Amino acid sequence: MPSSELRSQPADPSPGERGREAAVRLARKQFLDGRRLEMRTIAEELGVSRMTLHRWVGSRDKLLGEVNWALARPTLDQSRTAAAGTGVDAVAETLQRFIVAVRAAPFMRAFLKQEGEIALRVLTTSSGDTQRNFIGYVRALLLEELPEHDLRLPVDDMAYLVVRIAESFCYVDLITGDEPDPAKVGPAIRALLS
């Protein structure tokens, strides 16, 4: 086989990469089962030390963020596909559908109930990649649906504001104690973007 063909074949994942994938799979299973994500349990199931697990996946917050984004991304895509209309309506409906799905998911309800403060930190700050990824997704959605010159602010700022509106209505029970109402997401985003 010519050497150029050898180089084009994907290399087998390293033991660390395989361990990381296995750890993320176990974390995702714990999360979807509505259980608290336990680093000790994951390390024990993999037969490694917590230090090795930490080397593979980083902190618990980072792992929680990765698991959350891995679940959020396809939910956002499904919400986008199901959204009717174009422009502002498509953006508003996509985000409203997403927040409805987040609040309806039993595993998210369990996470928010069991670990509200940690959930807010992981989902809405730079402690994980979830916030950055969510803003990036909304930025791309805005650019797809609205001409940039129609936005009253730079697209990065507008994406940040849209995400914060959606999160505010999603996590209002943790922020102010009020009852979450995902139906408010669409009208609030329409008001911002119109």
Protein Blocks (a to p, Z undefined) as FASTA:
>chain_A
ZZklmmmpccdddfklmmmmmmmmmmmmmmmnopacdfklmmmmnopafklmmmmnopfk
lmmmmmmmmmmmmmmmmmmmmpgcehjllmmmmmmmmmmmmmmpmklmmmmmmmmmlmmm
mmmmckbmklmmmmmmmmmmmmmmpcfklpcbdfklmmmmmmmmmmmmmmmmmmnopacd
fklmmmmmmmmmZZ
